[in-house]
Amino acid sequence: MAVTLADVAARAGVSAATVSRVLSGSYPVTEGTRGRVLRAVAELEYVVDGPASALAGAGSDLVGIVVNDIADPFFGVLAGAVQGELGGAGPGGEKLAVVCSTGGSAARELDHLTHLQRQRAAAVVLTGGAPEDPGHARALAAKLARLAAAGIRVVLCGRPPQEPEVTAGAVGAAGAAAGRARGAVPPVTLAFDNRGGARRLTAHLLALGHRRIGCVAGPAGRTTTTERLAGHRDALAAHGVVDVPALTVPGAYDRSSGYDAALELLRREPRLTAVVAANDTAALGVCAALRDRGLRIPEDVSVAGFDDLPFSVDAAPALTTVRLPLREAGARAGRLALGRAVAPPGGVARLPAELLVRESTGPVRPAATPAGGAGGAGGAVSGPIGSGRVGA
């Protein structure tokens, strides 16, 4: 059940007419009253009727797709696949995709969801990993409950499911409203097996004899980074290899971060024999840095990425990576958003990650020349020679 003007009035302790006056700005009210009304609006996330009311009456044609960075091919593939399912053949007719980029900001993610609710979106697809911030998790749980209460379908695509205890503790009145709302549909989650994919990738490098494995990790505080690092550690533990923290350098999911991180890894460990990057884009930066240092791939240093973005097979050499079913996941999310597909049992589906071995990884060379080359800076990290670390 959507929040009404009467709900706001009750929360603020004023009449519905007073709420209307405050929101219209056409009549004078005391600052104290105005403050109480605006606090009630914010707390209840009341959607002010305006141009969006016409959409509400006619049935919304909007589907919001929330991404981290629209310029990132990972999100471009997902968003394109979602949009491809919004055609007119099927229940609900044709919908218009509205892509909202957060730039990695948790606050902007919440803002986009509020705006989509105000526009009476038919559905929202929230893509990519989530910030590891308990406060944001609680705020997001409450926001998604509001969307459900308003009859807006929500699909989480490429991020882990919400923790039940966080959802239960944060929803409060929003959850009660969602439970009462007719046609309210709880969020559906399509989660990638990042941990399993990273475990298989690291196991592949270890099987080739690599032990000094550098990692160009993803940004700290993101679920994707944590999951992939956990999978890497699983593989190291299974092979009895010690994890060396100095061989991990965090960074963004872009080429320049991969380039800079690779140079830093060579400075820390000139005997490096392999590098795993947070994603395929960062892996291209790693390859460029290695070539600039006169190193061959994979003869001197093996390089691997993650995601299997469209360009990875055309890199020189072709990039070993982990394939995530991005197009399939996006298309399924689009169908779920429009009610054209059956939700998975329990509302959660885990999508497999597939190791793709290509030409950028090979066996470690016996008695290899230090990866830093004759002009390499820095010295080897102290610790067991057979140690390494990788993660994304």
Disulfide bonds with the S-S distance in Angstrom:
none
